[in-house]
């Protein structure tokens, strides 16, 4: 009883401000949606992919990766993709090769989703970049949408990305962006300071697509070095978004944000990250490692600085 009263007092204190009320509301909404997704994973029999062509010359492929204890939550993320208003042609989950010989370690929830169109493929582990690199190599002529394994996506996420792609077929389209700025002789990534970029009417070079919001990559939008796993692991081992951004810059590919406002405040609603002890967000943002890895990328590819500077002039 003492613990119950204590928890109730904490709840009342958290609701004492508008921000506290909003956070608790978002948390409740997340838990409700998790429950509904869990039900649909088991009960739903409708296909989660389609053979309909949304684009004339290519398929729309959703690609993601997961590992270890996150595999169970990944099923919810995939279910949120299977409930989209515009279904993809394929959903591919990339797992480490060690699971190919130990399939019993793959959760039953993921096997359920295979019956509705999920493809599970095995590949060499290249960290968080595994969500995109093997897909780029296997499907070079198709549109690839990457999603994170710890997010619950809005039902119109794919529709918004594909609609933007039809307007700007040569651009990377993203639901969430941050900003690269010139800093002396280098570049710096700044967080939650891209509000004006969301208002753009055309693709720009400064935005960096963040995987958390869903990212659409058109065919052949990156420099060939993107597949150099050894170089990536040396320069940006835990910053896949930065690695991909640099490859886009080298290829002259701009980014278009599909939302009209910064959706960063909604992250808590859709993310399981409050249960994750190994989140990249903690390593890269709080520990400041994003800009350390960006500095290594700039040192190797110094020409990207002028690409950002010239795009701002």
N, C-alpha and C positions, 0 to 999 in steps of 0.2 A: 504493500500500500504506500509506503514511504517513497519508493521509486516512482510509482504512478503519479503521486502528487508532485514530485520533483520534476518529472517530465512534462506534466501539465503546466507547471509554472514556467518552464523553459519555453514551451510553445506560446504561452501568453506574452512573454517578453519578446519573442521573435515577431509577434504580430503587432507589436506596439508602434511600428513604423510602416509606412506604405511599402517600403522595400521589403520589410519582413513579411508582410502579408503576401506580396507578389511572389517571393521566393517559396513560401509554403504552398501557395496555390500551384506554382509550376511543379513543385516536387510531387504534389498529390496527382496532378495531371499526368506526370510521367509514370507514376506507379499504376494508375488506371490503364494507361496505354500499354504498359508492359504486360499487365494481366490479360488484356484483350489480344495482344499479339501472341502470348503463350497459348491461349485457347485456339486461335486460328492455326497456329503451327500444327497442332494435333488434329483439329477437326476439319479444316478447310480442304476441299478436294479440287478447287478451281485452279487452272494453270496460272503460274506466276510469271510466265513469259508468253510471247506471242510470235507468230510467224508473219504478222502484218509488217510491211515495210513502212517505216516512218520517214525514211530518207531514200531518195531514188537509187543511189549508187553504193550504199553500204548498210551494214547492220548497226544497231545500237546495242552495245555490250556493256553491262555493268560488271566491274571487276573489283575484288577486295581480297584481303588476306586476314588471317587471324592465327592465334597460337595459344597453346596451353589453357589456362583457366578462362581466357576470354572467348573460347569457342562457344560456350553456352550462350553468352550474351550476343554473339555474332548471329545466332539464329533469329533473334528478334530484329536485328538490323536488316537481315535479308528478308524477313517477313514484311517489314515496312516497305521494302522495294517491290515485293510481290503484290502489294495492295495499291500500287500507284495508279493514277488515272490514265497514264500512258505507260504501258508495260514495255520493258526492254525485250529485245530478241533473244538475249542470252544473259544469264547471271553466272559468273564464274568465281568460285572461291578457291584461292591458291593456298595450299597447305605444304608444310615441309615434307621432304621426301621420306623422312623417318616414319611418317604416318602411313605411307603406302604399304608398309609391311606390318603395321599394327593398327588396322582399321577399327579394332574394338575401342580405341581411344577417341574415335570421332563420336561426339554426342549423338544420341538418337534423334534429337531435334533437327540436326542438320541432315540426317538420313531421311527424315520425313519430308524435308523440303526438296530433296532430290526427286521425289515422285512428282513434284509440281514444276520441275524445270531447272532446279539448281544443278550446276555442273561442278564437281569437285575435281580439281587437278593438282598434281604434285610437282613441286619445283624446288630448285635450290633456294635456300633462304638468303635474302638480301635485305633483311630488316623491313622497315615500314614501306620501302620502295617495292616490295614484292606485290603490292596491290596493283602496280601498273607495269613494271618492266616486262614480266613474262607475257602479259597481254599485248603490249606493243610489239613484241617479237612474234607472237602467234597470229595476231590480227592487224597487220600494218596498214591495211586499207579500210579499216572500219572505225567508227566513232566509239571511243571508250569513255565511259563514265566511271570514275573511281569514287568509292564511298568508304567510310571508316566503319570498323566492326563494332564500335561502341556508341553508335548514334541511332536514333529513331527519326526517320526522315518524313517530312511533310508529304502528303499524298500527291502533290503536284510538282514535286521536285524535278523529276525527269522531264515532265511536260515543259516546265520553265526553261530548263537547260536546252532542250531540243528546239524550242521556239527561238531562243536566242541564237542557237547555231544556224538556224535557217536565215536569220538576218545577217550574221557575221560568220560565214562558213570557214574562214581562215583563222579565227580567233579561238583561244581557250576561253570557255565560259564557266563561271564559278559562282556559287551561291554565297561564298564568304571570302573576303580578301583582307590582306594587310598591305602595307605600303613599303616599298624600297625607296630610300632617299640617298642622294649623294652626301658623303661625309668626308670632307677633305679629299684625299686621293682614293678613297674607298667608297663603300656603300654601307648603309645601316638599315636594318629592318625595324620599323616602328609598329607598335601594336595599337589597335583600336583608334587610329588616327587617319582613317580612310573615308570618313563620312562624305566628303566632297566627291570622291571617286565613284561612289555609288550613284551619283547623279549624272554620270557621263552618258552621252548619247552615242558614243562610239568606243571601240576597244582602245586601250592605252597600254603603254609599256610599264608604268610604275606599279600597277597592282600585282600582288602575288597571290595566286589562288591557294586557298587553304582547304585541305582535304576534308575537313570537318563538315563543310557545307555542301559537298558533292561537287565534282569538277568534271567537265566535259572536254575531252581532248580530241580535236579533229585529226584525221590521218596526216602523217608526215609533218607534225608541228614542232618537232624537236631536232636538235643537232644530233648527229650520229653517235657522239660520245655518251649519249644517255644510257646506252647499254654496256658501258665500261664499268662493270661492277667493282673491279679492283680500284679504279680511280675514285669512284663514288665512296667506297668504304674508307678511303684515305682522307678525302676532303670533307665529306658530309655524311658520316655514318648514321646519324640519327636525325637528319634534316631532309627528308625526302622532298618536302614541298620546296625547299630552297634549291635542291639539286634540279628538280624539274623546271623551276623558274629560270635558272641559269641556262638550261638547255633550250628553253623557249626564247630567251633573249638572243642566244647565239644563232638561232634559226630565224630571228626577226618576227616572232609570233607574239602578238599583243594579247591582252586579257580583257574580257568584258564581264563585269559583275551583273548578274541577272536580277538581283534585288534592288529596290529603290532606296532602301535604308540598310544600315549596318545591323545584321541579325545576331550580333555577338551576345546580346543579353539573353537570347533564347537558348544559348548553349546548355545551360544547366537543365532546362526542361527536357532536352532530347538526349543528353549524355548520361552514360553510366559512370562517368569518370570519378564521381565521388566515391566509388567502390574500388577504384584501381590504385594500387600502390606503385605500379610501374609505368604510369602515364608519361608519354613523351612531353606532354604539356609541362609537367613538373621539371623535367630535365632541361628542356630547351628554353622555356620562358623564364621560370623562376631562377634557374641557375645561370641564365644568360648565355647558354651555349649556342643559340641560333646565330648570334652575331659573331661568335668565335668561328663557327663553321663557314659563315658568309665571308669572313676575312680570308679564310683558306681558299675559298672559291675565287675570290677576286684576285688573289695572288697568282692563281693558276690561269685565270681567264681575265686579265686586266682590261680587255676591250669592253667588258660589260659595263664598266663605269661610264664610259662615254655614251653608251646606248641609253642609259638612264638620264644622264645630264642633257643630252640632245633632245630627248623626248619631253623634257620639262621646259625647254626654251621656246 
